[in-house]
Each structure stands twice: as C-alpha cells, then as structure tokens.
C-alpha cells in the first residue's frame, strides 16, 4: 500500500469521509486542503455503470469548459492550401503538412492538441501508434478532423476538453486549476458532469453515475453527491 506524506495525511483529515459533498462544498474544501507549491490541476473522476467492452456503451465527447483550463494549449494544425493561412489566422501555434508529419515520425511531440483537415488524414493516419496512446490522434467525433479549421482552433484554445470512458468504466478529465475562483471550478465541473449525463447510452442498465470524485494533483479527493446530477 502506498504511504502518503504528512501534508497529504493532514489534508485527508480535513475531509469528512462519512459524507458526500455538494459541488460548492467540495470545491471549497479542495481549495482549503491544497498544499502543493505549484498550481495544481483540478480533476473530476466519474465512475459509470456502463460496459466499455460494448460499442454501444462507450461514453465519449467534447465540450468547451466555461472558464477554460487555465493555460493555452499549443495547437498543431496539419493542413494544406488555403487552410494553412486559415489556421494561422485563427491562432494555431504550429501549422504544416508533410513536414509536420515527418517531424512527428522522428519523435517530435511538442504540442498539446492536433487538428487535421480530412484531406490530410491519408498522411496523419500513419501516426496512430504515436499519437493514439497520448490521446492526440485527430478524430472526426471530437471535431479535430475538419475543414472548419478556424472553429476547431478557437475552441481548442478556449478550453475544449475530451472526455472518454476507459476500459474500467471511469472518466478522468481536468476541469481547471486550484488557483481558479471557487465558482469557476464549480461551473466547469458542472458542465462536464451534465455533458456526461446527456451522453448516457440508451443501453446502459442500472445506476448510471455510480461515484463522482473531485481532486487536485497532489491532494486527496472529495466525494460528490452524485444523486444531485442524476436524471
């Protein structure tokens, strides 16, 4: 069993393990117990009553958080022709075609998000083994394979996040920074939870949202009252 340090244990003692917190109280508690010297990321973890092995029970999607993630992502756009200029004007940090694909094949991964136009997927498709495991592979379902480069870049820069249930039926997604004001963390978290609720598969049986936890990078988590969001 992993042993935690004194600061972690002290923080854990301030959490009432016998209760499930309202979202507002959870955020307040989380900010009070945060002890790291850096601005920790706040992450929401949701346990779902789905079977990810079944294609019709995969829960995934994207949304633009109301208050972003506290940092601007480095966005790479792989395109050609007029779409290169469109990407640059929209604020993309890196733009290119075959040259970018070759750099990635050579091990370069100095970016946080990749957007590609459909006509470039013949080249980008070969990067699956590199980008896939890192969650960077462009996908039409997440809006990162599109000719509407302008919208894709602006949404990604504004704090667009992807949520996806893993093989154990759990979703982990960042919803801000500890330095954010309490209401901004709460609004981001609520937006994500509501998106996940709306994405409930029609084939899911039993209790859909089993458990919801809010935690910072170094701190213990605070359990939320999941019934407040259930439909």
N, C-alpha and C positions, 0 to 999 in steps of 0.2 A: 504493500500500500504506500502511495506517495505521501511523504511527510511535508507539511506546509510550514512556512516560516512564521515567526512571531506576529508580524504585521498582518498576515493572512488570517491567522487564528483570531487575532484581536478584532478584525473586521467581521469574521464569521459570527463572533459572539454578539454582535450588534444586530444580527438578523434573527427574527423570531421564526424558528424552523417549524413551529406548530401552526402557522397561518399562511394563507395565500394573500398576497398584497394586491391592492388596486394598482392600476398602472401609475397613477400620480404618486402614490406612496412608495412604489418600487423604485421609481426614478429618484425620488428624494433620498431614499435610503442608499441607493447605489452611489450617488454623488457624495454622501456623507462618509461612506466607508472607503472610497477610493484612496489609495495610498502611494501609488507609483509616482515617480518623479517626472514621468513623461505623460503626455495627453493620451490617456488610454482610449481605445476603441470600445464603443458600447455595442454588444452583440445580442441579438434576440435568437433564442433557440426554441423551436416548436416541435413537439413530438406529435405525430399524426397517426390516426387509426386507418392507415392505408397499407396496401401490399405493393411496394415498389417493383416487385417482380412482374406484376401485371401491367401491361402497357396502358390500360385504361384507368390506372390508378396512380400514374405519375403526376405529381403536382409540381408545376413549374410556371414561371412567368417573369415579368419585369415590371418595375414601376419607378417613377421618379419621386424620390423622397421629398416631402415638402420643404425640408431645410438642408438637403444635401448630406454629404458625409464629412464635411469639414476640411476637405482637401480636393484640389482639382486633379482629376485623373489625366495621365499622359495618354493621349489618344492617337493611335496609328490608323490611318486610312489607306487601304490598298485599292487603288483605282487607276483609271487611265482617261485620257482625253480631257474633256471639259470638267469631269468630276474631280480632277486633281485641284483645279482652281476653286471649285465649289467647296471642297474640303478645307482648303487653306483659308478661304474667306469665312468659313464657319467656326474657325478656331482650332482645327486639328493641329496637334503638335508635330506629327510626322506624317508625310504623305509620299507615296511612291507606288511602284508596280513590281515588276520582276526584280528590281534591285532590293526592295524590302523583303521579298520572299527569299532571295538568296542570303541576305543578312541573317534572317531567322534560321535558315537551314544551317548557317555557320555558328549558331549558338547565341545570337543576339536576342535579348528579351527585355530591352529597356523601355517598357511601356506597360500600361495598366489595362488597356482595352484595345480591341481590334475591330474595325469596321471594314467591310469589303463590299464592292459592288458585285452583283450577280455574275457579270461577265468576267470577273477575275477569279471566280471560285475554281476554275479549272487549274489555276496555279496554287491558290490557297488550300485547296483540298488535300494537297500533298503534305501539309503542315500539321495534319491531325494529331500525329503522335507527339508532336512538340507542344502544340497549343492546347489540345484537348485536356490532358491531365491538369493543366494550370487554369482551366476554366476560361481560356482566351479564344477558343475557336469560334469564328463568326457563325451565326445561325439565324436563319430567317425567322424562327419562332421568338427570338429575343430582339429582333429588329436590327441586328448587326450585319445582316446581308440585305442590302437595299440600295436602290438608286437614289433614294431621298437622303443623300449624304448629309445635307445641311441639318435636317431634323435629328438624325442619328447622332451627329457630333454634339449638337447643342444639348440634347437630352442626357448624353453620357457625361458631359461636362457639368451639368446641373445636379448630378447625383443619382443617375439612373442605376438601379441595382437589379441583379437577377437573383431569384430565389428558386431553389430546386431541392426536392426531397432526395435524400441519399438512400443507399441500399438498406438502411436500418429504419427508414420512415421518419427521418429527422431533417429539419430545415435549419441551417445556421446562416444568418445574414446580419451584416453590420447595419446599425441604424443611427450612427453618429459618434460623437466624441464626448468624453466626460466633461470637457470644458463648455459644452453647449448649455444653454439655459434649460431648466427642467421642462418647460412646456414644449420646447423644440424637440427634445429627445422623445417625449411622450407622443407628440404628433407624428414623428417619424415611425415610432414603434406601432402606433395605432394604424397608420396607413398600411404597413406591412401585414399586420395581423388581419386586417379587413380584406386585403388582397388575397391572402391565403384562404380565408373563409369563403370568398367568392369563387375560388378555384377548386372547391371541393368536388371530387369526381362523383358522378351520379351512382357509380357502382360501389362506393365506399359504404361499408356497413358498420353499425355500432357507433360508438363515440368517435367523432372526427378529430377534434382538438383535445388530446389527452393531457398535455402538460406544456406550460409556457414559462420560460426562464429568461430573465434579463441579467446580463453580467458585463463587467468590464474586463479588459485584457488580463489583469493581474488579480482581480477581486473575486470573491465567492459570488455565486448567483443568488438572485432573489426570485422566488416563485410567484407568478402572477395568478390571479383568479381567472382561469380560462373560461369559466361559465359566463363571465361578463361579455364575452365576444361570440359565444356560441349562437348558432341560429338553428 
